[in-house]
Amino acid sequence: MTSRKAEMQRTLRAFAFELFIYAFLVTAYFFAVLHFLGGWLVRLETQHIRVYASVAILLIIGQAAVLEAVTTGLMRLLRGGRSE
């Protein structure tokens, strides 16, 4: 029973840590896009709404793919090569 409880605590701690890393990376990504692409995206939105919509969707998909890969890589590194 205690080993099961210890395993649950370890899993919960790993999940909280992974959530913290992912939240940090999402926030950093948001501010990076805002800083580097903000002006261009505003002009694009006012002049070419359909292109803006496509770019926004691509940014969302890119964010999901890259941040998932980075988070997975970090967690594998921190867990010693295993991914759960």
RAZIPE-V667344 format. One record per residue. N is the residue number from 1. NEAR is the number of other ideal C-beta (glycine too) atoms within 8 Angstrom. Layout:
N	NEAR
N	NEAR
This chain:
1	4
2	5
3	6
4	7
5	8
6	8
7	8
8	8
9	8
10	8
11	9
12	8
13	8
14	11
15	8
16	8
17	9
18	10
19	8
20	8
21	11
22	10
23	8
24	8
25	11
26	10
27	8
28	8
29	10
30	8
31	8
32	8
33	11
34	8
35	7
36	6
37	9
38	9
39	6
40	7
41	12
42	8
43	8
44	11
45	8
46	5
47	5
48	6
49	6
50	6
51	8
52	11
53	8
54	8
55	10
56	9
57	8
58	8
59	10
60	8
61	8
62	8
63	10
64	8
65	8
66	8
67	12
68	8
69	8
70	9
71	12
72	9
73	8
74	9
75	12
76	10
77	6
78	7
79	10
80	4
81	4
82	6
83	6
84	5
